[in-house]
Amino acid sequence: MHNFIQPIYLITAIILIMGIRKMSSPKTAKNGITYAGWGMLAAILVTFLVPEIRGVWNHLLILTGIAIGTYIGWSSGNKVQMINMPQMIALYNGMGGGAAGAIAAIELLAPSHSFTVRALALLGALIGTISFSGSIIAFAKLQDLMKRVIILPKHQLVNSAILVASVFLGCLILFSSQPSKLLLLPFFILLLVLGVTFTIPIGGANMPVVISLFNAMTGLAVGFEGFVLNNNALIIAGTVVGASGTLLTQLMAKAMNKSVASIFFSPMSIQQESISQTNGSLKPVEISDAAVMMAYSNKVIIVPGYGMAVAQAQHKIWELAQQLEQRGVIVKFAIHPVAGRMPGHMNVLLAEAGVPYDKLLDLDEINAEFSNTDTVLVIGANDVVNPSAKTEPSSPIFGMPILDAASARNVLVIKRGQGKGFSGVENSLFTMDNARMLYGDGQDVANKLIHAVKAL
């Protein structure tokens, strides 16, 4: 039976890798998710054939877990709004880390395992448990359940002490002749605490990078537990998730012009208030004038951000774009790598509204076009179009690659109020001579622009 099960696990892992590969493009992402889902289903079904878990009660327990998990996943997946997807990812990623930690706890209590297997189980426990509690804190921060950054006295020293204590207990467990629950309990408690203390000093603006790192950690923990369980599917899938999560973490940090170390270990990871002052004043514009400006442009570039997601204005924005195209205007969408707080967030929102994929251009593809663009429409984006990132060395976002919306002939900014961006930095674009403000709810303003363009 073993010779039958392992090849099936290998096939399911290959299917999962194919699914992840397809997720790299908006055109094939839906199929990629389907591939990955079928691969996971095959892995679950073949698990019923594992000799060690045969028996009615074991199968009943597995089926109960599948039923509960399916219900929670299906119901929450149908209810969650796209704007809350980063929080959902953080929460579900935490569950994966928790599962890896739970498996490690059970395996560490088994006296028959070799030293190597026990060491791998301990590594999986350490990484997975930290990822579990850290992901819960990340979820709380993105969901605004935890609105304050918390810094303990000598915070990094506290983290180091907890880590050293955890490793010490882990070594005692590893070299102990008989597994001890008395050692395992404080070991896991310390790891849970470390996940919390590791995450609480990091500001919300950096939380997507944190989620990505925890995703990589969960994958790594699952891979270690795959070695413990001699499960090829877990080994391959965990390694792929760990590697891709690590790469994504580095890419996101680069997109924010930060190092991963500075985000997690430096006080600069905390949200800051900009000490710079913007010159000039905000200049409102009437809906009718903004409509004329766009309708008689040769090219319009739309820059969406988190505010568009909050207003759920993506459908109206696409309708506006279609109205402009009917008048012969070239319309494109500029997507910053971290727009919407997670990579691909804006792409998914706009694709959901029906925007063709070839109109969604990333920073490297679109930046050269802003200088010959008549009008840029910014909706809900702030930091990703802030010229201070290029011009003010004192700015906390200095050096971050931005969309060069400021170089267009005209810039229209849809904004609910006069507040700062997510990083707390004033945006010098809004007071430039070529910028005009459209105040109000994003969906309402977009709807008024549609009617105004139709009336021309």
Secondary structure, 3 states (H helix, E strand, C coil): CHHHHHHHHHHHHHHHHHHHHHCCCCCCHHHHHHHHHHHHHHHHHHHCCCHHHCCHHHHHHHHHHHHHHHHHHHHHHHHCCHHHHHHHHHHHHHHHHHHHHHHHHHHHCCCCCCHHHHHHHHHHHHHHHHHHHHHHHHHHHHCCCCCCCCCCCCHHHHHHHHHHHHHHHHHHHHHCCCCCHHHHHHHHHHHHHHHHHHHCCCCHHHHHHHHHHHHHHHHHHHHHHHHHHCCHHHHHHHHHHHHHHHHHHHHHHHHCCCCHHHHHHCHHHCCCCCCCCCCCCCCECCHHHHHHHHHCCCEEEEEECHHHHHHCCHHHHHHHHHHHHHCCCEEEEEECCCHHHCCCHHHHHHHHCCCCHHHEEEHHHHHHHHHHCCEEEEECCCHHHCCHHHHCCCCCCCCCCCCCHHHCCEEEEEECCCCCCCCCCCCHHHHCCCEEEEECCHHHHHHHHHHHHHHC
